């Protein structure tokens, strides 16, 4: 796996470099080269509005005729591929996403590079896994490794890349996933340092907490930021729904229309262009009036929604950083006006605002925290940042279960939880997974025989039954440990003495989704299956390991279940 992770890291780093080249090339071609040829000022304004539309038209044609997966902000497609197709992504997606994202961002579309590079890296990981014919479970890990490596290379943020892959893409913090992702990320970041540079993405002054009285303000900021993040998410998908409903308009023209509307807005506020991070720097350096900051925050939400909701290709991290910086600077400016002697500069709030917005939109608190540290190299404001991001995440989750990525999947009628398509699993009964022949322990079995059973069995939990075969409890491996070194109890204790009488059960009419949720809640190795009318009447058991083995192989053994 480490060898494959190394290959993925190399190509993800190169993919980030190519994406940067494409963005810069398209920008130079339109804004630096072609625009300079024109001398009529009014015509230049027309071109400035048309450039995002031209980029949108090119993107629309590529997506319509070659790869529909390259549409939108990338990350939902990767999550969906892991949940529904065992990590399978078509190899050409990496090339076509580079083209569409480079065109969207370079032509001025309000989007970032993170979504496309996550999709590009994931496609690279999937392609490498397919070439080496790895299992479905390993293929998912390689997809996560590619996604994390790509993100790390673009943002020069290796730890963020690792955490994003684990926290958002795979929702899996096991060591089996951790090691390949770290390896791929280190290699991709090293290549990015060599080809692109190793400077922090943003250079900001050092800020400190001015007063302990600011903590309530950061809590308030996190709450408000959570609402802003939800507003951004809902505007984005409302815009997407608006364009999807207009079926009389050709699909390939929709990104052009979105680009045109975005370009018209950007005529007055050029900070909204995707390739321009001037507004972020201005917010971090307090160079913009607070009412302008508020206006830029609102306009960026709509500009990004138009660019991506209409079918353009790009990411949401950079727009979220923009929205967060302007929101934070605006909030900080207000606090400076109300509490002039007890608050830090507004720019400190802008820094925290970036983390708040990323956390509020993605529900990935740890990734948001580390991202701000890595792109600014500023660790001085860690406590307000931690407080704000946690509160923003909790607020956003209370309002809306889905994050900005999984919302797209949810709107298609599916529910993904921890990388699993729960909508699909909800339709699959558990009958075929019930083990009716299983090891059991009579309630009067002495401890010595129980110990022998544990030694000889591959399982670490057994149901305890009475003389009528009714379920009276479950004995787990942890239940026998306290008595292992007290041999005089071996013939005194019986199963009923140590069995756990409180445990979760499942019924035969429930679904695989229900079983998986219960396993996640209890961390149990087995679930007894009982009659619904008589919860003590045991029918059989379901073992976690056997169910997970089936689940990992399901996309390959039963592709008909996963077909759209």
C-alpha positions as CSV (number, residue, x, y, z in Angstrom):
1,X,0.0,0.0,0.0
2,X,2.9,2.4,0.8
3,X,4.3,1.9,-2.7
4,X,0.9,2.7,-4.3
5,X,0.5,5.7,-1.9
6,X,3.9,7.0,-3.1
7,X,2.8,6.8,-6.7
8,X,-0.4,8.6,-5.9
9,X,1.5,11.3,-4.0
10,X,3.8,11.9,-7.0
11,X,0.9,12.3,-9.4
12,X,-1.3,14.3,-7.0
13,X,1.6,16.8,-6.6
14,X,2.0,17.0,-10.3
15,X,-1.8,17.4,-10.7
16,X,-1.8,20.3,-8.4
17,X,1.0,21.9,-10.4
18,X,-0.8,21.3,-13.7
19,X,-4.0,22.8,-12.3
20,X,-2.1,25.9,-11.2
21,X,-0.6,26.2,-14.7
22,X,-4.0,25.9,-16.3
23,X,-5.5,28.6,-14.1
24,X,-2.6,30.9,-14.7
25,X,-2.6,30.2,-18.5
26,X,-6.3,30.9,-18.9
27,X,-6.1,34.0,-16.8
28,X,-3.1,35.3,-18.8
29,X,-4.8,34.5,-22.1
30,X,-8.0,36.4,-21.3
31,X,-7.1,39.2,-18.8
32,X,-3.4,39.9,-19.5
33,X,-3.1,39.2,-23.2
34,X,-6.5,39.6,-24.9
35,X,-7.8,42.4,-22.7
36,X,-4.7,44.5,-23.3
37,X,-5.3,44.4,-27.1
38,X,-8.5,46.4,-26.8
39,X,-8.2,50.1,-26.4
40,X,-11.9,51.0,-26.1
41,X,-12.8,51.3,-22.4
42,X,-16.5,50.4,-22.8
43,X,-15.6,47.3,-24.8
44,X,-13.1,46.2,-22.0
45,X,-16.0,46.3,-19.5
46,X,-18.1,44.1,-21.8
47,X,-15.2,41.6,-22.1
48,X,-14.7,41.6,-18.3
49,X,-18.4,40.5,-17.9
50,X,-18.1,38.0,-20.8
51,X,-14.9,36.2,-19.8
52,X,-16.5,34.1,-17.0
53,X,-19.4,33.4,-19.5
54,X,-16.9,32.2,-22.1
55,X,-15.2,30.0,-19.6
56,X,-18.6,28.7,-18.5
57,X,-19.5,27.8,-22.1
58,X,-16.2,25.8,-22.6
59,X,-16.8,24.1,-19.3
60,X,-20.4,23.3,-20.1
61,X,-19.4,21.7,-23.5
62,X,-16.7,19.6,-21.9
63,X,-19.0,18.4,-19.1
64,X,-21.9,17.7,-21.4
65,X,-20.0,15.7,-24.0
66,X,-17.2,14.0,-22.0
67,X,-17.6,13.8,-18.2
68,X,-20.6,14.8,-16.1
69,X,-18.5,14.1,-12.9
70,X,-16.4,17.2,-13.6
71,X,-19.5,19.4,-12.9
72,X,-19.7,21.3,-9.6
73,X,-17.4,21.3,-6.6
74,X,-15.9,17.8,-6.9
75,X,-16.0,16.6,-3.3
76,X,-19.6,15.2,-3.3
77,X,-18.7,13.1,-6.4
78,X,-15.8,11.5,-4.5
79,X,-17.9,10.8,-1.4
80,X,-20.6,9.3,-3.6
81,X,-18.0,7.1,-5.4
82,X,-16.8,5.7,-2.1
83,X,-20.3,5.1,-0.8
84,X,-21.9,3.7,-4.0
85,X,-19.1,2.3,-6.1
86,X,-16.5,1.1,-3.7
87,X,-14.1,3.9,-4.7
88,X,-14.3,3.4,-8.5
89,X,-13.8,6.6,-10.5
90,X,-13.2,6.8,-14.2
91,X,-9.5,7.6,-15.0
92,X,-10.3,10.4,-17.4
93,X,-12.0,12.4,-14.6
94,X,-8.6,13.6,-13.5
95,X,-7.7,15.1,-16.8
96,X,-11.1,16.6,-17.6
97,X,-11.6,18.1,-14.1
98,X,-8.2,19.8,-14.5
99,X,-9.4,21.3,-17.8
100,X,-12.9,22.4,-16.5
101,X,-11.6,23.8,-13.2
102,X,-8.7,25.6,-14.7
103,X,-11.1,27.2,-17.2
104,X,-13.7,28.1,-14.6
105,X,-11.2,29.7,-12.2
106,X,-8.9,31.2,-14.8
107,X,-11.7,32.9,-16.6
108,X,-12.9,34.5,-13.4
109,X,-15.4,32.1,-12.0
110,X,-15.9,32.5,-8.2
111,X,-14.5,29.2,-7.1
112,X,-11.4,27.6,-5.6
113,X,-8.9,24.9,-6.5
114,X,-9.6,22.6,-3.5
115,X,-12.7,20.8,-4.9
116,X,-11.2,20.0,-8.3
117,X,-7.8,18.9,-6.9
118,X,-9.6,16.6,-4.4
119,X,-11.4,15.0,-7.3
120,X,-8.3,14.9,-9.4
121,X,-6.3,13.3,-6.6
122,X,-9.1,10.9,-5.8
123,X,-9.3,9.9,-9.5
124,X,-5.6,9.3,-9.5
125,X,-5.9,7.1,-6.4
126,X,-8.8,5.1,-7.9
127,X,-6.9,4.6,-11.2
128,X,-3.7,3.4,-9.4
129,X,-5.8,1.0,-7.3
130,X,-7.6,-0.3,-10.4
131,X,-4.4,-0.9,-12.2
132,X,-3.0,-2.9,-9.3
133,X,-6.4,-4.7,-8.8
134,X,-6.7,-3.9,-5.1
135,X,-9.7,-4.9,-3.0
136,X,-12.7,-2.5,-2.7
137,X,-11.7,-1.6,0.9
138,X,-8.1,-0.7,-0.1
139,X,-9.4,1.1,-3.2
140,X,-11.4,3.5,-0.9
141,X,-8.3,4.2,1.1
142,X,-6.3,5.0,-2.0
143,X,-9.0,7.3,-3.1
144,X,-8.8,9.1,0.2
145,X,-5.0,9.2,-0.1
146,X,-5.3,10.9,-3.5
147,X,-7.8,13.4,-2.2
148,X,-5.8,14.3,0.8
149,X,-2.5,14.5,-1.2
150,X,-4.1,16.8,-3.8
151,X,-5.5,19.2,-1.2
152,X,-2.2,19.3,0.7
153,X,-0.3,20.1,-2.5
154,X,-2.6,23.0,-3.5
155,X,-2.8,24.6,-0.1
156,X,0.7,23.7,1.1
157,X,-1.1,22.2,4.1
158,X,-0.1,18.5,4.5
159,X,-1.8,18.0,7.9
160,X,-5.0,19.5,6.6
161,X,-4.8,17.1,3.6
162,X,-4.6,14.1,5.9
163,X,-7.3,15.3,8.2
164,X,-9.7,16.2,5.4
165,X,-9.3,12.8,3.8
166,X,-10.0,11.1,7.1
167,X,-12.7,13.5,8.5
168,X,-14.7,14.3,5.3
169,X,-13.9,11.8,2.6
170,X,-13.5,8.5,4.4
171,X,-14.9,9.3,7.8
172,X,-12.4,6.7,9.0
173,X,-9.5,7.3,11.5
174,X,-8.2,3.7,11.5
175,X,-4.5,3.1,11.2
176,X,-5.1,1.2,8.0
177,X,-6.4,4.4,6.4
178,X,-4.0,6.8,8.3
179,X,-0.6,5.4,7.1
180,X,-1.1,5.5,3.3
181,X,-2.8,8.9,3.4
182,X,0.1,10.4,5.4
183,X,2.7,8.9,3.0
184,X,0.9,10.2,-0.1
185,X,0.4,13.6,1.4
186,X,4.1,14.0,2.4
187,X,5.2,13.1,-1.1
188,X,2.7,15.4,-2.8
189,X,3.6,18.3,-0.6
190,X,7.3,17.8,-1.2
191,X,6.7,17.9,-5.0
192,X,4.5,21.0,-4.5
193,X,7.2,22.7,-2.5
194,X,9.7,22.1,-5.4
195,X,7.4,23.1,-8.2
196,X,5.1,25.8,-6.7
197,X,6.9,27.0,-3.6
198,X,6.7,26.5,0.2
199,X,5.6,29.9,1.4
200,X,2.4,30.1,3.5
201,X,-0.7,30.9,1.4
202,X,-1.5,34.0,3.4
203,X,0.9,36.3,5.2
204,X,-0.7,37.9,8.2
205,X,0.5,39.9,11.2
206,X,0.7,38.2,14.6
207,X,-2.4,38.7,16.8
208,X,-3.1,37.9,20.4
209,X,-6.1,37.7,22.6
210,X,-6.6,41.2,23.9
211,X,-8.8,40.3,26.9
212,X,-10.5,37.3,28.4
213,X,-13.7,39.2,28.0
214,X,-13.4,38.5,24.2
215,X,-14.3,34.8,24.7
216,X,-18.1,35.5,24.8
217,X,-17.6,37.6,21.6
218,X,-15.9,34.6,19.9
219,X,-18.8,32.3,21.0
220,X,-21.3,34.8,19.6
221,X,-19.2,35.0,16.4
222,X,-19.3,31.2,16.1
223,X,-23.1,31.2,16.5
224,X,-23.6,33.9,13.8
225,X,-20.9,32.3,11.6
226,X,-22.8,29.0,11.8
227,X,-25.9,30.7,10.5
228,X,-23.9,32.4,7.7
229,X,-22.4,29.0,6.7
230,X,-25.9,27.4,6.5
231,X,-27.1,30.4,4.5
232,X,-24.2,29.9,2.1
233,X,-25.0,26.2,1.7
234,X,-28.7,26.8,1.1
235,X,-28.1,29.6,-1.4
236,X,-25.7,27.4,-3.3
237,X,-28.2,24.5,-3.6
238,X,-31.1,26.8,-4.2
239,X,-29.2,28.2,-7.2
240,X,-28.3,24.8,-8.4
241,X,-32.0,23.8,-8.1
242,X,-33.0,26.9,-10.0
243,X,-30.8,26.0,-13.0
244,X,-31.8,22.3,-12.9
245,X,-35.5,23.2,-13.1
246,X,-35.0,25.1,-16.3
247,X,-34.8,22.1,-18.6
248,X,-35.7,24.1,-21.7
249,X,-32.2,25.7,-21.5
250,X,-29.4,23.5,-22.9
251,X,-27.2,22.0,-20.2
252,X,-24.0,23.3,-21.7
253,X,-25.3,26.9,-21.8
254,X,-26.2,27.0,-18.0
255,X,-22.5,27.5,-16.8
256,X,-22.2,30.3,-19.4
257,X,-25.3,32.0,-18.1
258,X,-24.1,31.6,-14.5
259,X,-20.7,33.0,-15.5
260,X,-22.3,36.0,-17.3
261,X,-24.4,36.9,-14.2
262,X,-21.3,36.5,-12.0
263,X,-19.2,38.6,-14.4
264,X,-21.7,41.4,-14.3
265,X,-21.6,41.5,-10.4
266,X,-17.8,41.4,-10.6
267,X,-17.6,44.5,-12.8
268,X,-18.2,46.6,-9.7
269,X,-16.5,44.3,-7.3
270,X,-13.5,42.6,-9.0
271,X,-12.5,41.0,-5.7
272,X,-15.2,38.4,-6.4
273,X,-13.2,36.8,-9.3
274,X,-12.0,33.4,-8.3
275,X,-8.3,34.0,-9.1
276,X,-8.2,37.1,-6.9
277,X,-7.6,36.7,-3.1
278,X,-7.1,40.5,-2.6
279,X,-10.2,40.8,-0.5
280,X,-8.9,38.1,1.9
281,X,-5.6,40.0,2.4
282,X,-7.5,43.3,2.7
283,X,-9.7,41.8,5.5
284,X,-6.7,40.4,7.2
285,X,-4.9,43.8,7.0
286,X,-7.9,46.0,7.8
287,X,-7.7,47.9,4.5
288,X,-11.5,47.9,3.7
289,X,-14.4,49.7,5.3
290,X,-16.7,47.4,7.3
291,X,-19.8,48.1,5.3
292,X,-17.9,47.1,2.1
293,X,-16.8,43.9,3.9
294,X,-20.4,43.0,4.7
295,X,-21.4,43.6,1.1
296,X,-18.5,41.6,-0.2
297,X,-19.5,38.7,2.1
298,X,-23.0,38.6,0.7
299,X,-22.0,39.1,-2.9
300,X,-19.4,36.3,-2.7
301,X,-22.0,33.9,-1.5
302,X,-24.2,34.7,-4.6
303,X,-21.2,34.9,-7.0
304,X,-20.0,31.4,-5.9
305,X,-23.5,30.0,-6.1
306,X,-23.9,31.3,-9.6
307,X,-20.5,30.0,-10.8
308,X,-20.9,26.5,-9.3
309,X,-24.7,26.2,-9.0
310,X,-25.0,26.7,-12.8
311,X,-22.7,23.9,-13.5
312,X,-19.2,25.4,-13.4
313,X,-16.3,23.5,-11.9
314,X,-14.4,24.6,-8.8
315,X,-14.0,24.3,-5.0
316,X,-15.6,25.8,-2.0
317,X,-12.6,26.2,0.4
318,X,-11.3,29.4,-1.1
319,X,-14.8,31.0,-1.3
320,X,-15.4,29.9,2.3
321,X,-12.1,31.5,3.4
322,X,-13.1,34.7,1.5
323,X,-16.6,34.8,3.1
324,X,-15.1,34.0,6.5
325,X,-12.5,36.7,6.3
326,X,-14.9,39.4,5.3
327,X,-17.5,38.2,7.9
328,X,-14.9,38.1,10.7
329,X,-13.5,41.5,9.8
330,X,-17.0,43.0,9.7
331,X,-17.9,41.4,13.1
332,X,-14.6,42.5,14.6
333,X,-15.1,46.0,13.3
334,X,-18.4,46.2,15.0
335,X,-16.9,44.9,18.3
336,X,-14.1,47.4,18.0
337,X,-16.8,50.2,17.7
338,X,-18.8,48.8,20.7
339,X,-15.9,47.7,22.9
340,X,-12.9,49.8,21.7
341,X,-10.6,49.1,24.6
342,X,-11.3,45.4,25.2
343,X,-11.1,43.8,21.8
344,X,-8.3,42.8,19.4
345,X,-8.0,44.4,16.0
346,X,-10.8,43.4,13.5
347,X,-8.2,41.6,11.5
348,X,-7.8,39.0,14.3
349,X,-11.5,38.3,14.0
350,X,-11.0,37.9,10.2
351,X,-8.5,35.2,10.9
352,X,-10.9,33.4,13.2
353,X,-13.7,34.0,10.8
354,X,-12.0,32.0,8.1
355,X,-11.8,28.9,10.4
356,X,-15.4,29.5,11.4
357,X,-16.7,29.5,7.9
358,X,-14.8,26.4,6.8
359,X,-15.9,24.5,9.9
360,X,-19.5,25.7,9.5
361,X,-19.8,24.6,5.9
362,X,-17.9,21.3,6.1
363,X,-18.7,20.3,9.7
364,X,-15.0,19.4,9.8
365,X,-13.8,21.2,12.9
366,X,-10.3,19.7,13.1
367,X,-9.5,20.2,9.4
368,X,-10.7,23.9,9.6
369,X,-8.5,24.5,12.7
370,X,-5.4,23.0,11.2
371,X,-6.0,24.7,7.8
372,X,-5.9,28.2,9.3
373,X,-2.7,27.4,11.1
374,X,-1.0,25.9,8.0
375,X,-2.0,28.6,5.5
376,X,-1.1,31.5,7.8
377,X,1.7,30.0,10.0
378,X,0.1,31.8,13.0
379,X,-0.6,29.8,16.1
380,X,-1.1,32.7,18.5
381,X,-4.8,32.9,18.3
382,X,-5.5,29.2,18.8
383,X,-7.9,29.4,21.7
384,X,-10.4,31.9,20.0
385,X,-10.1,29.9,16.8
386,X,-10.8,26.6,18.6
387,X,-13.8,28.1,20.4
388,X,-15.2,29.8,17.3
389,X,-14.9,26.7,15.0
390,X,-16.5,24.3,17.5
391,X,-19.4,26.6,18.2
392,X,-19.9,27.3,14.4
393,X,-19.9,23.5,13.7
394,X,-22.4,22.8,16.5
395,X,-24.6,25.6,15.3
396,X,-24.6,24.6,11.7
397,X,-25.3,20.9,12.6
398,X,-28.2,21.9,14.8
399,X,-29.8,23.8,11.9
400,X,-28.9,21.3,9.2
401,X,-27.7,17.7,9.4
402,X,-25.9,17.7,6.1
403,X,-22.7,19.7,5.4
404,X,-22.0,21.6,2.1
405,X,-20.7,18.4,0.5
406,X,-23.2,15.7,1.7
407,X,-26.1,18.1,1.0
408,X,-25.7,17.4,-2.7
409,X,-26.0,13.7,-2.1
410,X,-29.0,14.1,0.3
411,X,-30.8,16.2,-2.3
412,X,-30.5,13.3,-4.8
413,X,-32.5,11.2,-2.3
414,X,-29.6,9.4,-0.6
415,X,-28.1,9.5,2.9
416,X,-24.4,8.8,3.4
417,X,-23.1,8.1,6.9
418,X,-19.5,7.3,7.6
419,X,-18.9,6.6,3.9
420,X,-21.9,4.3,3.6
421,X,-25.0,4.7,1.4
422,X,-27.5,4.3,4.2
423,X,-30.4,4.8,1.7
424,X,-29.3,1.8,-0.2
425,X,-28.7,-0.2,3.0
426,X,-32.1,0.7,4.3
427,X,-33.6,-1.3,1.5
428,X,-31.6,-4.5,2.2
429,X,-33.1,-6.9,4.9
430,X,-30.8,-8.6,7.3
431,X,-32.2,-12.1,6.9
432,X,-29.2,-13.5,4.9
433,X,-26.8,-12.2,7.5
434,X,-28.4,-13.8,10.6
435,X,-26.2,-16.6,12.0
436,X,-28.6,-19.3,13.3
437,X,-25.8,-21.6,14.2
438,X,-23.6,-19.9,16.8
439,X,-21.8,-20.5,20.0
440,X,-23.9,-19.9,23.1
441,X,-23.4,-20.1,26.9
442,X,-26.0,-21.7,29.2
443,X,-26.7,-19.5,32.2
444,X,-25.4,-22.0,34.7
445,X,-22.1,-22.8,32.9
446,X,-19.2,-22.5,35.3
447,X,-16.5,-19.8,34.8
448,X,-13.8,-22.4,34.0
449,X,-15.8,-23.7,30.9
450,X,-16.6,-20.1,29.8
451,X,-12.9,-19.4,29.9
452,X,-12.2,-22.4,27.8
453,X,-14.8,-21.4,25.3
454,X,-13.2,-17.9,24.9
455,X,-9.8,-19.5,24.4
456,X,-11.0,-21.9,21.7
457,X,-13.3,-19.5,19.8
458,X,-12.5,-16.7,17.3
459,X,-15.3,-14.6,18.8
460,X,-15.1,-12.3,21.8
461,X,-18.7,-12.2,22.8
462,X,-21.4,-14.9,23.4
463,X,-25.2,-14.7,24.2
464,X,-26.2,-16.3,27.5
465,X,-29.4,-18.4,27.3
466,X,-31.7,-20.0,30.0
467,X,-33.2,-23.5,29.9
468,X,-35.9,-22.4,27.5
469,X,-33.4,-20.8,25.1
470,X,-34.5,-17.3,26.1
471,X,-31.8,-14.6,26.0
472,X,-30.8,-13.5,29.5
473,X,-27.6,-11.6,28.7
474,X,-24.3,-11.3,26.8
475,X,-20.8,-12.0,28.0
476,X,-18.0,-10.0,26.4
477,X,-14.3,-10.6,26.7
478,X,-14.0,-7.6,29.0
479,X,-16.4,-9.2,31.4
480,X,-14.2,-12.2,32.2
481,X,-10.9,-10.2,32.6
482,X,-11.4,-9.2,36.3
483,X,-11.6,-12.9,37.3
484,X,-8.7,-14.3,35.3
485,X,-6.2,-14.2,38.1
486,X,-8.6,-15.4,40.8
487,X,-8.6,-19.2,40.3
488,X,-10.7,-20.1,43.3
489,X,-13.6,-18.4,41.6
490,X,-13.4,-20.6,38.5
491,X,-15.8,-23.1,39.9
492,X,-17.9,-20.7,42.0
493,X,-18.9,-18.2,39.3
494,X,-21.5,-19.1,36.7
495,X,-22.5,-17.4,33.4
496,X,-25.5,-15.7,34.9
497,X,-23.3,-14.0,37.6
498,X,-21.2,-12.1,35.0
499,X,-23.5,-11.7,32.0
500,X,-24.5,-8.2,31.0
501,X,-28.2,-7.8,31.2
502,X,-28.4,-4.5,29.3
503,X,-27.6,-4.8,25.7
504,X,-28.9,-3.8,22.3
505,X,-30.8,-6.2,20.0
506,X,-32.0,-6.2,16.5
507,X,-35.2,-7.6,14.9
508,X,-35.4,-9.6,11.7
509,X,-37.6,-7.0,9.9
510,X,-35.0,-4.3,10.3
511,X,-32.4,-3.3,7.7
512,X,-28.7,-3.4,7.2
513,X,-28.6,0.4,7.8
514,X,-30.1,-0.2,11.3
515,X,-27.5,-2.9,12.1
516,X,-24.6,-0.7,11.0
517,X,-25.9,2.2,13.1
518,X,-26.2,0.0,16.2
519,X,-22.7,-1.4,15.7
520,X,-21.4,2.2,15.4
521,X,-23.2,3.2,18.6
522,X,-22.2,0.2,20.7
523,X,-18.8,-0.9,19.3
524,X,-20.1,-4.4,19.9
525,X,-18.8,-7.5,18.2
526,X,-22.2,-9.1,17.9
527,X,-25.9,-8.2,18.0
528,X,-28.5,-10.8,19.1
529,X,-31.5,-11.0,16.7
530,X,-34.7,-11.4,18.7
531,X,-38.5,-11.6,17.9
532,X,-40.2,-8.2,18.0
533,X,-43.1,-9.4,20.1
534,X,-40.8,-11.3,22.5
535,X,-37.4,-9.5,22.8
536,X,-36.0,-12.4,24.9
537,X,-36.7,-15.0,22.2
538,X,-33.5,-15.2,20.3
539,X,-33.5,-16.1,16.6
540,X,-29.7,-15.8,15.9
541,X,-26.9,-13.4,16.0
542,X,-25.1,-11.0,13.6
543,X,-21.3,-10.7,13.8
544,X,-19.7,-7.3,13.1
545,X,-16.7,-8.8,11.3
546,X,-18.7,-11.0,9.0
547,X,-21.1,-8.3,8.1
548,X,-18.3,-5.8,7.4
549,X,-16.5,-8.4,5.2
550,X,-19.7,-8.7,3.2
551,X,-20.1,-4.9,3.0
552,X,-16.6,-4.4,1.7
553,X,-17.1,-6.9,-1.1
554,X,-20.7,-5.9,-1.9
555,X,-19.8,-3.4,-4.7
556,X,-17.9,-6.1,-6.5
557,X,-20.0,-9.2,-5.7
558,X,-23.4,-7.4,-6.1
559,X,-22.9,-4.5,-8.5
560,X,-26.6,-4.5,-9.3
561,X,-27.3,-3.1,-5.8
562,X,-25.0,-0.2,-6.4
563,X,-26.1,0.7,-10.0
564,X,-27.8,4.0,-10.4
